[in-house]
């Protein structure tokens, strides 16, 4: 079981590395600045180059992810940014994130981690 976990982990990291290789990480954001989002930008190659972590919690906004220094912004912080992809950490929020992006005038790819 441990070997299977190790391989699954490596496969997922490789998939995200390849995903970001086909996009500009600076035009990609992670929606969710909790432990999953912060770990994502630290572990995935090129993750630290993502332009922001987005979180609706005002206590997280204006801060930076430990280890990478990735800025944490509220949804309004995306207005006017060239965002091509939003990676959603929690699949339950996919539709809500899509709606928020639309309301901000954005039309990014939205993908669930």
N, C-alpha and C positions, 0 to 999 in steps of 0.2 A: 504494500500500500504506500509506503514511503517513497519508493522508486517511482511509482505512478504519479504521486503528487509532484515530485521533483520534475518529471518530464512535462506534466501539465503546466506547471509554473513556467518552465523554460519556453514551452510552446506559446503560451499567452504573451510573455514578454517579447518574443520574436515576432508574433503577429502585430503587436502594437508598434514595435520598431519599424516593421515594414509599412504599416499604415502611415506612420508619421514621415517615413521616407518619401512617400508619394504626395505629401502636402507640406506646406510651410508651417513648422511648429509655431511660429510667431503669429500665425493666423488661426491657431487652435486654442480653445480654452477648455478647462475642465469645470463642469458644474458640480460643485460639492467640495467644500474646503474642510471636510472632516478628515478622519484618519484615512479613509480610502483615497480621497483626492490627493492628499499630501503624499501618501505612499506612492501613488501612481506617478506623480511628477518626479519623485526621487528615484524610482526603480526603472522606469521605461527610458531607454536611450532616447535622447532628444527631448525628454519630458521637461527638463529644466528650462528649455527654450520656449515653452508655451507662454503665451502672452499673459495669462491670468488664470487664477482659480476664481470661480464665481460662487457666491454664497448669499442667500437671502438674510442670513443672521447679521444684523448690524454690528454685533460685537466682534465679528471676524473681519469685517470690511476695514480696509485701511491698514491691514497687517500684512505679513509676508510669511510664506511657507518656510519652515525650518529646513536647512540643508540646501535649498535651491534659491531662496529669496524671491520666489514667484509671488507677485502681488495678489492679494485677495480683494476683489471688488464686488460690489452689488450688481444686480442685473443692469441697472442704469449705466454702470461703468462700461458697458459694451457699446453703448450708443456712439456711433461714429467710428468705431474700430473696424478694421477689415477682418471680420470673423468668418472663416470658411467652414470651420468644424467646431461643434460642441460635443464633448465627450461627457455623458451623463453617468455619474457614479451609481445612482440608484434608479433601477428601471421603473420604479413606481412613479417617478417624476418626469418621465420622458415626454408625455403629452403636455404637462405643465410648462416644461422648458421650451418645447416647440412653440407653444402659445406666447410665452414671454418673448422669445426671439422675434416672432412675427410682430408683436406689438412694438418692439424696438426698431422695426424696419429692417430686420436681418433675415437672410434666407440661407442659413448655413446647413451643412449636413449635420444631422444629429444622430449620434451613435451611442449605444449603451455599452458601458464597460462590463 
